[in-house]
Amino acid sequence: MTQEHSTVAYQVMWNRLISVVEEQAQALVRTAFSTSVREAGDLSAGVYDVDGQMLAQAVTGTPGHVNAMADAVAHFIRRIGRDKIHEGDVYITNDPWEGTGHLHDITMVTPSFHNGSHVGFFACTAHIVDIGGRGFGADAASVYEEGLYIPIMKFADRGEVDETLTRIIRGNVREPDQLIGDIYALATCNEIGHRRLIDMMEEFALTDLNGIAAFILDNSRRATIERIAALPQKSAQGEMTMDGFDRAITLKVKVSVEGDRIVSDFTGSTGLDKKGINCPLVYAKAYACYALKVAIAPEIPNNAASLAPFEITAPENTIVNALHPAPVALRHIVGHFVPDAVYDAFDKIVPGLVPAEGAGCLCNFQVSLRPRTDAPAPADARRSEVLTFNSGGSGARPEHDGLNATAFPSGVMTMPIEATEHAGPVIIWRKELRSDSGGAGKTRGGLGQHMEVGAQEGHEFDIQAMFDRVDHPARGRRGGGAGAPTTIVQDDGTPMNGKGKQFVAHGRRVVMAFPGGAGYGDPAERPIAQVKRDLARGYISAETAARVYNLPAADIADIEAAVAKGDAV
């Protein structure tokens, strides 16, 4: 490969690397045991140079995982030691502060060797259903209660798996086969990435990745800085309030555009919570960087250099910079609201670009099922842990409606009912879009969902609620209306908390309504054709069409008649 042709060849190799890590991620999706990985895509995969700088990430995955994992490989190099990195090694951790923010994520790193020389690393992360301790929820008072901690260490040393480690893991978790299966799936996906990388290096006659790494990082840094330099050079304050566990939490941020960087300073945010909703800085940083990058440079590939100009700071032991041993199991709840806080500030710097607030955090819940204890249980009743990922509506965009039941900023998929019910003796009695939940506006917020969950005959369960937006629904932007709040009750009307472990007796169900995204702009400016379409599809009620959007009664009657006949679109 001659120097004069290197730019074209490097661009081809760059695209090839992105394909390599996407195949790596898809291998994980195909082999993982946990439904959170197989069905929701709660994972990340990436390739790194020998210094631990991320060169490319898979398209499949979440910003929280991949952007946090971008910093993780350097920790692995430091902890393992360069002189102890060998061909055939596989490393593992679930360290919240050197991984991706809580114990329920396993990160695995594999060094890649070519012709005996160390050329880079592959890394991947997956959310696992159980890690022992109190289970996946916010109830713990310290990280020590939240499950088994695996420091950065070798899972395999020169090809030999540490069987003592696997026995310790098996002895400390509720779903040992599932977790060990996920660990081997993570190791396998890194191996797939390694094989495809070696194929590429042989095809292009590369002995190392130094040249392509420099090309990727230099071009990414330059392109990102150019976008930042074109913005107004100013600062703005933003903030938002969320439910918290048993007290409200406020995120405050000052966003400053400063030539070749954007600084987001979270000084003034609420301090640590006593329960496990605290967020390590690595995870808050991941979502703050993501929010700004998708706003100003969405088409520039994600890597160490395109992330570097986004600097994130927060005082220690605030809710977005929790230090050990703070409980952090549900760090995603706070982390997923970071983009809305950042956008509250950025909208004052560059108006008309960012969306209104959405549901924010995922509407997850985990059910711990067991044979009923109030009466004899059937012989086939069993214990099971079932985690399900669900989404409210995303916020309306300046020129487009918000997306219904779509996770932003996490990007994970909502789990199908069939996959959830296959994972254990759980029944999803209802799952449908929630009419009138999207905030009104020139563009409408996305709809949330209704869900109703129970257990099969002979079972009772505990539900770990992980919801927000009960008391603080999504706020509209530039005249848009708020989204609908979250609600959760038992089917007999017994109220339930938005967060925490709660018992549900045999025969009872939990009835939930997930929040809608907020609207953008004055509802009076919404085109009448879109109002009619929303009414025909059931996205809004006749009452909302008349009261909020001033749709004439005659038009409402015509649409209702068409719906009754099955003629409406």
N, C-alpha and C positions, 0 to 999 in steps of 0.2 A: 504494500500500500504506500504510494508516494505521498509526499506532503501536500502537493497541489490538489490531490483528490481526497484529502483527509476530511475536509468539512462535509462533503456529501456522504462519505462512508460513515463518518461519526453520526450524522443525522439518522442514517439507516440503523446503525447500532443502537442509538438511543431509543428509537421506536421498538427495536427488537427487545431491548431490556424491559420496556413496559409490557410487552407481550409475555416475556418470560415470567415476570412477577404476577401477571394476571393468571397464567396457567398454574403458578404456584398456589394462588388463592383458590382457584377452582378445584385443585386437588384436595385442598382442605375442606371445602364445601362437600365434596363427594365422599370423603372418608371420615368426617367428624361424627361422633356419636351424639353430641348435644344438639337439640332442636334449635337452640339459639344460634348455632353456627350454620347448620344445614338449611334451616328455613328462613332465618332472619338475616343471615350474612353478618353477624356481629363478630368481625374478625379484621385482621389486617395482614399484609404481606409486603415485604420490600427487600431490595438488594442494596448493599452498602460496600464502600471501598474499604481498604485495609485499615483506614483510620476511623472507621465507624460512621462516616458521613453517608446519609441516605442518597442513593443515586436515582432510584425509581420506586414507586409504590404501585400496588395493584389498584385497578379501578374499583373492584369489589372490596368493600370494607367501610369502616367508619372513621370520620376525622379524629375522634377522640383516641381511637386505637393507633392509627397510623401516625398522627402528628406527635403523640406521646412516645410511640415507639421510635420515632426519628431520633430522639435523644438517648434511647435505651442502650444501643449497641456500645456506645462509648463507656457506659458503666460496666458492661460485660467485659470489655477489654481490660479495664482497670482492675476489676475484681478477680478475673481469671489469671491475668498476667500474660503478657505477650510470649514469654518464654515457655508457657504451659499450653499454648494453643497448638493443637495437633490435628492432623488429618484423621477424620473419623470421629472427631468430637461432636457432641451436641450439648448445649448449655440451656439452663432453665431457670426461671424465677417467676414469682408472683408478687415481688416487692412493690408496694403501692407507690413508693417515691422514686424508684429506679426502673419501674415498669410503666404501667398505664393507669395507676391511680387507686386500685383496690385489689384485694386478695382474690377476687373471682375472675381475674384475667391471668391466664398462663401465657408468658412470653418465652419463646424458644429461639435460640440463635445457633446457627451452624456455620463454622468457618468453611470457606470454599478454597480448595487447592487445585492447581493445574500443573501437571508435570512436576509435582513435589514442592511447588512454591505456593505460598499463601497469597491469594489474589483478592479476597473479599469475604463478605458475610451475607448469609440470608437470615432474615428474621421474620417471625410471624407471631400473631397473638390471637387468642380465642377466648371468648367468655365461656366459663364452665358453670354448670347448673349448681354444683355444690362444692364447697371447700371446707365443710365441717363447721365448727363453732355454732353460733346462733342461727346460721342459715342466712340466705340473701335477704337482708332487710336492714332497717335503720335502728334497731333496738339496742345495739351494743353501746357501752360507755367508753370503750377503748378498742384499738385494733387487735389487742390480744384476745378479745372475745369473738372476733369476727371470722376466725377459721385458722387453718393451717398455713403457716408462713414458710415459704421456700426461698431461702436466700439465693443469690446468683451462685450457681454451682454447676458441676458437670452432671448431666443426665447420662451421657455416654462418654467414656474416655477411650479414644482410639478404637471406637466401635463396640466397646463393652459397656452394656447398660448397667447402671448402679442398681442392683436388685434390692439393696437395703433401702434406698430411697423409695422405690416403688412400694415396698412393704409398709414403710411409714405412711406414705400417702394413702394406701388402701385402708390402713387401720384408723384413719382420722376423718374419713368422708362418708357421706350417706349413700353415694352412688359410685362405689369403687370401680366397677367395670367400665362405667361410662367415662369416668375421669381418666383412667389409664388409657382407655381407647382414644380419648381426645389428645392425650399427650403423644401417643404414637402417631396420630394423624398429623399433629403439628410437626413432628420430626420428619415425617414422610414428605410433607409438602415442601419443606426446606430442601430435602434431597431432590425432589423434582425440579425445583428452581436451579439447584447446583448443576444437574445434568444438562439442562437447557442452556445454562450459561457456558458450560464447557463446549457444547456444540457450537455456540456462537463464536467463542474464542478461537476454536479450531478453524471455523469457516473463514474468519477474517485474519487468521494467522497472528493472533494476539498472544503475547507472553504474560501480560498483566493488564489491569484496567486503568492504569494511570492516565493514559491519553484520553480515553472516553470520559473518565471521571472529570478531568479538567475541562473538557469541552462542555459537558452537561452543567457543571457547577458555574463556570464562567458565564455562559449564555443565560442561564436561569437567573443568576444574580443581576446581570446587566438589564435584562428585560423587566424584572420586577422593580428595580430602582427607577427605571425610566417611567414606569406607571406611577410610582409614588411622587416623583419629581413633577409630574404633570398636574398633581392635585393642588388645591389651595393650601398654602403653607400656614396652617392655623390650628388652634386647639378648640375642643368643645367638651363639655361635661355631659355624661349620661348616667342614668340610674334606672333601676326597676326593683320592685318589691315582689317577693314570692312567699308562699305559705310557710316554709320551714317545717320543722317537726311539730313543736307546740308553741312556737312564737314566730312572727314574721321576720324575714331576712331581707336586707336591702343590699344590692350590688351597686357600687358607685365606681365610675371609671372616667378618667380623663384621657381622651384620645388626641394625640398631637402628631401632626404631619410635619416631619422635620427633614426635608431634603431627600436624604437617601434612606430614611427609615420612618416607621410609624411606631410610636410608643403608646402603649396602653397601660395606664397606672391605676390600680384598683384601690388606692388609698381612700379610706373612708367607708369601705365595705364592712358589714357586720363581722364581729369576731366569731370565734369557734362556737359551734353548737355542742351541746352535751351528747347528742345522738349522732348516729352514723351517716350524716348527710354532708360532712365536711369534704372539701375538695383539695387535694394536693395541687401545688402550682403547676406541675407537669401537665395535668389534665385541663386546668383552666387555661393554661397557655395554648394547649392544642386547639381549643375551641375559639379562643380569641384570635389566634393566627388564621384559623379557617374562615371565620366571619369576614375578616378584612381581605383575605386573599380572594375569596369568591366574589367580593364586591368590586375589586379593582383589577384583578389579574386571573380570572377563572380559567383561561385557556393555557396558562403557563404551567407545565407539569410540576407536580409536587415533589420537592426534594430538599435537601439540606440548605441549598443556596436560595431557593425561592421562598423559604420560610424565614431565613436569617434576618431580613430587614424588618420583621415584625417583632418588636421587643415588648415583653410583658413583665410588669413588676407589680408586686403586692406586698404589703407589710406581713411579716411572719405571724402565723396564727390568726389570720383573718380567715373567713369562710372559704376564700379562694386560694389560700396558701397555708393549708393545715400541715403542721409538722407532727412527726411521730411523738407519742402514740395515739393521736386523735383517731376516733372511729371514722372510717371513710367508705364503708360498704356501698352506700348509695351516692357516691361522689358525682355520679352522672346527673343527678337531679339539679344540683347547682351548676355543674359544668355545661349542661344543655341550655341554661338560661344566660350564659355569658354572651353569646352572640346578640341576643336581644338588648342587653345592656350596652354593648359596644355599638350597636346600630342606633340606639337612642342618641349617642354622641355623634356618630358619623353622619347621620342624617342632617345635622346642623352644619357640617363641613361641606358635604356634597348632597344637596337636596335632590329628591326625586329618583334615587337610585336603589335604596334598600327597602325590603318589605316591612309590612306591619308586623307586630308581634304575633307569634303562633302559639300552639300548645306548649312548645318548648320541650320539656323533658318527656321521655317516652312514658306511655301509660302501662307500665309493666306490673304484673303481679305474679307471685309464686304461691302455689298451693301445696301444702304438705299433707298428704292424704294418709289415712290409717283406718283399720277396722273400727267400726263404731264401738264406743265404750259404755253407752247407756243401755245396751241390750245385747244379747248374743249376736255375733256377726256371722255372715256366711263363711263357709270354709274357704272360699276362693278370694275373700277380701284381703287386700295387701297394702303395704306401705309404698308410697311413691312420692317423688318430688317432681312437680311439673311447673316449669317456668314458661310464661307466655309474654311475647313482646307485642305491644299494640301502640297505636298512634292516634293522637287527636288531629285537628286540622292545622295546616300551615297558614301563615299570615298572607294576606293579599299582597300582591306585588303592584308596583306603580301602573303597569299596563295589563296585568293578568290577574285573574282570581287566584286565591290560595288553593292549594291542592287538598282534596278530601282525604282524611285518614292517612296522611303521609308524614313521615317523621322528618322534621327539620329542627335542628341541624344534624342529627345523628345519621340519617340516611339509611337506617336499617329497615328491613321489610317487616310488615305485619305478618304474624304467623297464621297459616291456614288452620281452620278449626280441625280438619282431619288430622293434621300433624300433632296438634295439641292433645286431642283425645286419644291418639295412638300412644302418647308418652306415659299415660297413667289413667286410673279410673276416674277421670274428670269428664264432666259434660258441659259443653257450651250451649246453653239453651237459646241464646239470642246473640246475634252479631250483625248490626246493620248501621247504616249512616244515620246521623242524628239531625233531623230537620231543624232549621232555624238556629243552628249552633254557630254558623259562620257569621262574623260581624258584618254589618251592613256597610256599604261604601260604593264609590264609583267602581271599584273592584271589590268583590266579596271575599271574606275569609273562607278558608276551607272548612268543611264539616268535620265534626268529631264523630264518635261512634257510640252506639248503645251496646253493652255486653251484659250477659247474665250467665253466671257460672254456678255450677253445683257439682256434686259427687255422685258416682254410681251407687245404687242400692247397697246398703251395708257399710258405707263409709262416712266418716266425719272428716273435717279438715281444718287446718289453720291457713289463713290467707295472709300473706305478706303484702300489704298495700304499699305502693311506691308512687303515689300520685301527688300532683300539685295543681295549682290553678283552682282550688276549691274556693278560696277567699279572694284570690287575685287573678281574675281572668285576663286574657290577652288584651292589651290596649291597642286601640286603633291609631292609625297614623294619618295626619293631615285631614282630619275631619271624619275619619272612618269610625265605625262603631266597634265596641268591644265584642270579643267572642264569648260564647256561653261558658260558664264555669263547670268544673268537675263536680259530679255528685256520686255518692256511694252509700247504699243502704242494704239491709237484708230484705228479703221478699215479704217479710211481715211488717216492714216499715221501721225496724230497729236501725237507728243511725249508726254509721261506722266512721272511723277516722280515715283521713286521706293517706296516712302513713302508719306503719307498724304492724306487728303480728296480732291477729285477731281470730278468735275461735268461731267456727261455724258448725252448728250441731247437725246431726243426721237429718236429712230431709230438707234442710234450709238451703236457700240460694243467695248469692250476692248479686245485686242489681247495680250496675255502674253506667254512668254517662260520661264520656270523655270530652274534653274541652274543644271548642272550635277556635279557629284562627280569627284574628281581628281584621276589620275592613280597612281599606285605604281610600281616602278622598271622600268627598261629599256624596252621600247616597242619592241626592237629587240629580246628580250627574250620571247615574248609571243608565245605560241605554235601555229603553223600554223592552226591546227584543230580548235582552238578557234577563230582565225581570220575569218576563213571560216564560222563558225557557226554564228558569229556576223553579217557578211555580209548577210547571208541567212535570218536571222531574222529581218534585217533592223536596227539593233543597230548601225551599221556604214555604211557609203556610200562606193561606189566603189572607189571614189576618195581617201577617207581616207585609205581604205584597201591597195591601191597601194602606196600612198605617205608616209604614216606613218608606215605601217606594211610590205611594200615591197611584197605584194601578187602579184604573176605573173598575167599578163593580161589574159592568157589562163584560169587560175583558176577562175578569176572574171567572165569571159564570161560564163563558165560552170555553175557557181552558179546563175548568172542572168537568164540563160536559164531554169534552174531547178525551180527557183522561178516563172518564167512566166508560166511554165507548172503546177505549184502547187506541185512539187515533193520535194522541199527543206524542211528541218526540221527547 
